[in-house]
Amino acid sequence: MKNSHISCLLFFFLLLVSATSDLIQKSCYEASKGNPANIKLDFCVSAFEGNPNAKAAYGVADLVLVSIETAIANATAIGFKISKLLDNKRVGMFARNCLKDCSELYSLAGSSLEAGLDAFQAVDYGTANAEISAALDAPVTCEDQFKEKKGLVSPLTKENNNFRQLTAIPLAFMKMVQQ
């Protein structure tokens, strides 16, 4: 009798894990299909399948919250990377100025994402959309800073590309919630 209870619990646990994985897969598929220029399916899935909060999601609205929190954490991590780069005395003046601008952009992006999170939780989707969309400017403007100087390669290209996707994902998920 005891083994049947354990088997039953294990079955329901595996069913729950499978349903969450399906939610992530389906939501990421829809997000990438709706915005293929900014969201890659593999990136989206890998960003959330390892996230315990995403695995606990019951619906797309939960994934919106997790995706905004993930983007906020990423903006903070990029800010730390920029600080480390600025500590390097060998960074030239033009690159240093670009990095300082990028630091400010990511700080503002983090604030916009936090405001977007608050607005989404208050079911103010228009404000949430506007705030999260504003954060999308950070990686583009940061990357463009470095392109202005010929021969200067951005040390943040990978981070900018990842942040762009991580910020586009909650916008795509919010569209699904509103449908």
N, C-alpha and C positions, 0 to 999 in steps of 0.2 A: 504494500500500500504506500509506504514511504517513497519508494522509487517512482511510483506513478505520479506523485505530487511534484517531485523534483523534475521529472520528465515534462510534466505539464508546464511548470514554471519556466524551464529552459526553452520550451517551444514558444511560449508567449514572449519571452525576452528576445529570442531570435526573430520573431515576427515583428516586434517593435523596432529592432535595429534595421531590419530589412525595409520597413515602411519609411523610416527616417532617411535611409540611404536613397530610397526611391524619390522622396521629397527633394532632397538635395540634387539628385541627378535630373529630375524633371524640371525643377526650378532653374537650374543652371542651363539646361538645354534651351528652355524658353528665353532666358535672358540673353544667351549667345545668339540665338536665332533672331531675336528682336534688335540686337545691337552688335552685329558681327565685327564691326570696325573697332569697337572698344572692349568687347568681352569675348575671351576665348573659353570654350567649354572646358577644356582640361584644366585651365588655370582656376576657373570658378569651382569646379568639383574639388580640386586639391586644396583650395583655400578653406573649404568647409567640411570635408569628410574627416579631417583630423581634429576638428574643433569640437570639444565636448558640448559646448552650448548649442552648436548647430545640430549635433546628433540628438539633442533633447528637444528639438523644434517639433511642434505639432502642426504647424502650417507655415505658409509663406510669410505671414505677418511676423512670426518668430524669426524667420530668416532675415527679414528686413532689419530687425533689431541687432541680430548677430553680425550682419554685414556692415552696418554702420559702426558698431563697436570695433570690428576688425579694421576698418578704414581709419578710425581714430587712433588705434594702437599703432598702425603702420605710419601715420603722419608723425606720431611721437618718435618712433624708431628712426625715421628719416631725419628728424630734427637732431637726434643724438649723433647720427652718422655725420651730419653737416658740422656739428660742433667738433667732432674728432678731426675732420678734414681741416677745419679752421685752425686747429692746434698745430698743424704741420707748418713749420716755418718756411718750408720750400715752396709753398703755394704762392704763385705770383699775385700781384695786385689785382689784375683783372679777374682772375679766377676767384680770388678772395671776395671781391665785390659781388660777383655772381652768387657765390655761396651764401653771403650775408642776405642777399635778396631772396634766395631760395629758402633760407631759414625763416624769414618773415612770412613768405608765402605759405609755408607748411604750418606755421603757427596759426595764421589766419584760417587755413583750411581745417585745422583741428577744431578751432572755435566754431566754424560754420557747420561742421559735422555734428558737434555737440548740440548746437541749436537745432539742427535737422532732426536729431534723435529726440530731443524734447518735443518738437513739433509733431513728429510722427506718433509719439506716445499720447499726445493730446488730440490725435486724430485730425490734425491740421495739415492735410497732405500738400496743400499748395505751398505753405511755408516750408515744410520739410523738403519738398522738391527744389524750391529756390535755394535753400541753404546748402543742400548737398550738391546741387549743380554749381554753386559758387566755388565749392572746394575742388571741382574738376579743373579750374583754371590753374591751380598751383603747379601740377607737373608739366603742363604745356608751357607756361610762362617760364618756369625754372629751366626747362630744356632750351627754350629759345634764347635765354640769356647767354648761354655758352655758344650757340650757333652764330651770334653776332660777331664774334671774334674768330676769324679764319684760323684753322689749325688747332683751336682749343676744343678738346673733347670733354664733354660733361662726365664727371665721375659719378653722376647720379642717374644715368640713362636707365639702367635696370630698375632702380627704385621708382623713378618717374613713371615708367611703363606699368609697373605693378600697382602703384597707387592709382593711376588712371583707371585701371580695371576694377580695383577694389572700391573705387568711388562710383563707378558706373553701375556696378552690380546692385547696390541698394535702390538705385533709381529704377532699374529694370524690375526688381522684385516689387517695388511699390506700385508699379503699373499693374502687376498681376493682382495685387491686393485690391486695387480699385476697380478691377473688371467684374 
